[in-house]
Amino acid sequence: MRLARRHVAAGALLGLVLVVGVLVSPQSLRSWLLELLWEPWFPVVLVGLYVVRPLVAWPISALSILVGYRYGLEIGFPIAMGGVVFTSLLPYAVARVYRPDSGLLGVAADGSERFFGTTGDVRGVIAARLAPTPAEVISVAAGVGRVSVPAFVLGTTIGELPWTAAAVFAGYTMRSLSFASGFDPRLALAGAIAGGLLVAGPVYRMVKERRSPIGG
């Protein structure tokens, strides 16, 4: 009974996050952000946005666009990369601490652990980040998959680099701030192919080992 209540509570929390994410979008806060954009305490606001971002399911690219618009390329890019790693660590840490051990969530956690065990922690995180996959899905999967903190940070930094660079550049070139993602299907396709190639070897070897007869 206690486990069932926990699953219901987790489902309700997820639903609440999705609803809040739809109702409180970055675009809806655009006027408020424009008022604070050039204030001396804006860095504090920016840190707060990175903290709450996983809770409201905003895309990381929205904040990278904001950083590019405010700080430009040379300063904005390292700030945005730091923000990407920081905001990704929050759901990763929660998933690592509260890893489910039973039910469908437990099965998913075991699958994540097998995936990263096959690909290697860094390689698996890089491949997942390169593919056009929601950021929180990857962070939670890495957390429940027991990916080490250094591997998660390194994999996230490398895998998110092209997406962050594109978003910061988009923000830098804007004349008026907009949080439109500017999704480029060519970049998404390239990321998916690169991620697939990165894990193709380990996955192929795993499949081959499973299909090989015992003692063969």
ZISUL-V598716 format. One record per pair of residues at least 12 apart in sequence whose ideal C-beta (glycine too) atoms are under 10 Angstrom apart, sorted by the first residue. I is the first residue (numbers start at 1). J is the second residue. Records with the same first field share a line. If there is no record, write none. Layout:
I->J ; J
//
This chain:
3->100 ; 101 ; 102 ; 103 ; 106
4->103
6->98 ; 100 ; 102 ; 103 ; 105
7->100 ; 102 ; 103 ; 104 ; 105
10->98 ; 100 ; 105
13->55
14->57
16->55
17->54 ; 55 ; 56 ; 57 ; 136
18->56 ; 57
19->56 ; 57
20->52 ; 55 ; 56 ; 57 ; 58
21->53 ; 54 ; 55 ; 56 ; 57 ; 58 ; 59
22->56 ; 57
23->56
24->52 ; 55 ; 56 ; 57 ; 58
25->56 ; 57 ; 58 ; 59 ; 62 ; 179
26->49 ; 53 ; 56 ; 58 ; 59 ; 61 ; 62 ; 63 ; 65 ; 66 ; 177 ; 178 ; 179 ; 180
27->62 ; 177 ; 178 ; 179 ; 180
28->179
29->49 ; 58 ; 62 ; 66 ; 179
30->66 ; 176 ; 177 ; 178 ; 179
31->177
32->45
33->45 ; 46 ; 49 ; 66 ; 69 ; 70 ; 177 ; 179
34->69 ; 176 ; 177
36->70
37->66 ; 69 ; 70 ; 177
38->70
42->66 ; 70 ; 71
43->70 ; 71 ; 79
45->66
46->63 ; 66 ; 67 ; 70 ; 71 ; 79 ; 80 ; 83
47->83 ; 86 ; 87
49->62 ; 63 ; 66 ; 67 ; 83 ; 87
50->63 ; 67 ; 80 ; 82 ; 83 ; 84 ; 85 ; 86 ; 87 ; 88 ; 90
51->86 ; 87 ; 90
52->87 ; 90
53->83 ; 86 ; 87 ; 88 ; 90 ; 91 ; 135 ; 136
54->87 ; 88 ; 89 ; 90 ; 91 ; 92 ; 94 ; 135 ; 136 ; 139 ; 140
55->90 ; 91 ; 136
57->134 ; 135 ; 136
58->87 ; 135 ; 179
59->134 ; 135 ; 136 ; 163 ; 167 ; 179 ; 181 ; 183
60->80 ; 83 ; 84 ; 87 ; 88 ; 134 ; 135 ; 136 ; 160 ; 163 ; 164 ; 167
61->80 ; 84 ; 135 ; 160 ; 163 ; 164 ; 166 ; 167 ; 168 ; 170 ; 171 ; 179 ; 180 ; 181 ; 182 ; 183
62->167 ; 171 ; 178 ; 179 ; 180 ; 181
63->79 ; 80 ; 83 ; 84 ; 87 ; 164 ; 167 ; 171 ; 179
64->76 ; 77 ; 79 ; 80 ; 81 ; 83 ; 84 ; 160 ; 163 ; 164 ; 165 ; 166 ; 167 ; 168 ; 169 ; 170 ; 171
65->80 ; 166 ; 167 ; 168 ; 169 ; 170 ; 171 ; 172 ; 174 ; 177 ; 178 ; 179 ; 180 ; 181 ; 182
66->80 ; 83 ; 167 ; 168 ; 171 ; 177 ; 179
67->79 ; 80 ; 81 ; 82 ; 83 ; 84 ; 164 ; 167 ; 168 ; 171 ; 172
68->80 ; 164 ; 165 ; 166 ; 167 ; 168 ; 169 ; 170 ; 171 ; 172 ; 173 ; 174 ; 177
69->168 ; 170 ; 171 ; 172 ; 173 ; 174 ; 175 ; 176 ; 177 ; 178 ; 179
70->171 ; 172 ; 177
71->168 ; 171 ; 172
72->168 ; 169 ; 171 ; 172
73->165 ; 168 ; 169 ; 171 ; 172 ; 173
74->172
75->168
76->164 ; 167 ; 168 ; 169 ; 171 ; 172
77->161 ; 164 ; 165 ; 167 ; 168 ; 169 ; 172
78->164 ; 168
79->168
80->160 ; 163 ; 164 ; 165 ; 167 ; 168 ; 171
81->156 ; 157 ; 160 ; 161 ; 164 ; 165 ; 168
82->157
83->164
84->129 ; 135 ; 156 ; 157 ; 159 ; 160 ; 161 ; 163 ; 164 ; 167
85->152 ; 153 ; 154 ; 156 ; 157 ; 160 ; 164
86->153 ; 156
87->135 ; 136 ; 139 ; 156
88->125 ; 129 ; 135 ; 136 ; 138 ; 139 ; 142 ; 152 ; 153 ; 155 ; 156 ; 157 ; 159 ; 160
89->139 ; 143 ; 149 ; 152 ; 153 ; 156
90->136 ; 139
91->135 ; 136 ; 137 ; 138 ; 139 ; 140 ; 141 ; 142 ; 143
92->125 ; 136 ; 138 ; 139 ; 140 ; 141 ; 142 ; 143 ; 144 ; 145 ; 147 ; 149 ; 152 ; 153 ; 156
93->139 ; 143 ; 149 ; 152
94->139 ; 140 ; 143 ; 144
95->109 ; 112 ; 136 ; 139 ; 140 ; 141 ; 142 ; 143 ; 144 ; 145 ; 146 ; 147
96->139 ; 140 ; 142 ; 143 ; 144 ; 145 ; 146 ; 147 ; 148 ; 149 ; 152
97->143
98->143 ; 144
99->112 ; 113 ; 140 ; 143 ; 144 ; 145 ; 146
100->144
101->144
105->140 ; 144
106->144
108->140 ; 141 ; 144 ; 145
109->140 ; 141 ; 143 ; 144 ; 145 ; 146
110->144 ; 145
111->141 ; 144 ; 145
112->124 ; 128 ; 138 ; 140 ; 141 ; 142 ; 143 ; 144 ; 145 ; 146 ; 147
113->141 ; 144 ; 145 ; 146 ; 147
114->145 ; 206
115->127 ; 128 ; 141 ; 142 ; 145 ; 147 ; 199 ; 202 ; 203 ; 206
116->128 ; 141 ; 142 ; 144 ; 145 ; 146 ; 147 ; 148 ; 151 ; 152 ; 155
117->145 ; 146 ; 147 ; 202 ; 206
118->199 ; 202 ; 203 ; 205 ; 206 ; 207 ; 209
119->198 ; 199 ; 200 ; 201 ; 202 ; 203 ; 206
120->147 ; 151 ; 155 ; 198 ; 199 ; 202
121->142 ; 145 ; 146 ; 147 ; 148 ; 149 ; 150 ; 151 ; 152 ; 154 ; 155
122->147 ; 148 ; 150 ; 151 ; 152 ; 153 ; 154 ; 155 ; 156 ; 158 ; 159
123->151 ; 155 ; 158 ; 159 ; 195 ; 198 ; 199 ; 201 ; 202
124->138 ; 141 ; 142 ; 145 ; 147 ; 151 ; 152 ; 155 ; 159 ; 195 ; 198 ; 199 ; 202
125->138 ; 139 ; 141 ; 142 ; 145 ; 147 ; 151 ; 152 ; 153 ; 154 ; 155 ; 156 ; 157 ; 158 ; 159 ; 160
126->151 ; 154 ; 155 ; 156 ; 157 ; 158 ; 159 ; 160 ; 161 ; 194 ; 195 ; 198 ; 199
127->155 ; 159 ; 191 ; 192 ; 194 ; 195 ; 196 ; 197 ; 198 ; 199 ; 200 ; 202 ; 203
128->141 ; 142 ; 155 ; 156 ; 159 ; 195 ; 198 ; 199
129->142 ; 155 ; 156 ; 157 ; 158 ; 159 ; 160 ; 161 ; 162 ; 163 ; 191 ; 195
130->155 ; 158 ; 159 ; 160 ; 161 ; 162 ; 163 ; 188 ; 190 ; 191 ; 192 ; 193 ; 194 ; 195 ; 196 ; 197 ; 198 ; 199
131->159 ; 188 ; 191 ; 192 ; 193 ; 194 ; 195 ; 196 ; 198 ; 199
132->163 ; 183 ; 185 ; 187 ; 188 ; 189 ; 191 ; 192 ; 195
133->159 ; 191 ; 192 ; 195
135->156 ; 160 ; 163
138->152 ; 155 ; 156 ; 159 ; 160
139->152 ; 156
142->155 ; 156
159->191 ; 194 ; 195 ; 198
162->187 ; 190 ; 191 ; 194
163->187 ; 188 ; 191
166->181 ; 182 ; 183 ; 184 ; 187
167->179 ; 181 ; 182
169->182
170->182 ; 184
//
